[in-house]
Amino acid sequence: MEETESRVEVYVTTDTTQAPHKAGESKLYVMYDAAKPEAGKLYFTEAEWDAFVLGVKDGEFDLDEDGNLPPVPQEQLAQQAGAGPGRSTQPRGAS
């Protein structure tokens, strides 16, 4: 089966009915794959979106030559180890 190309799109909405867990927000950024809309949508608050954009600009999501996320820096792993319940201590790219 041939993999279809992704086409990521983002729009801003004030309608939070599709993301009730973010109902108190004045606006949401909605990201989805327009080539595969059945795959679902991701909803970001303004603060989450700003943090995501800063991470992109900082290279946080850049892939190595094999298409994998680079390993998490040791100091970040140490911070995550003390993060407490509900926080992942998995290295980026790990399943």
MORA-V988925 format. One record per backbone hydrogen bond with DSSP energy under -0.5 kcal/mol. NH is the residue of the N-H (numbers start at 0). CO is the residue of the C=O. E is the energy in kcal/mol with one decimal. If there is no record, write none. Layout:
BEGIN
nh={NH:NH}
co={CO:CO}
e={E:E}
END
This chain:
BEGIN
nh={8:10:12:15:18:21:22:24:27:28:29:29:30:30:31:32:33:33:35:36:38:39:41:43:48:49:50:51:52:53:54:55:56:57:58:59:61:63:66:69:75:76:77:78:79:80:81:81:82:86:93}
co={31:29:27:13:15:18:19:21:12:43:10:27:28:41:8:39:6:31:32:33:35:36:30:28:44:45:46:47:48:49:50:51:52:53:55:54:58:67:63:61:72:72:73:74:75:76:77:78:79:83:90}
e={-2.9:-2.0:-2.6:-0.8:-1.5:-2.6:-1.6:-1.9:-3.0:-2.9:-3.3:-0.5:-0.5:-2.6:-2.4:-0.6:-2.9:-0.8:-1.3:-0.5:-2.4:-1.3:-2.8:-2.8:-2.8:-2.5:-2.2:-2.4:-2.8:-2.3:-2.2:-2.3:-2.5:-1.9:-1.4:-2.6:-1.6:-3.4:-2.1:-0.7:-0.7:-2.0:-2.2:-1.7:-2.5:-2.0:-0.9:-0.6:-1.8:-1.3:-2.2}
END
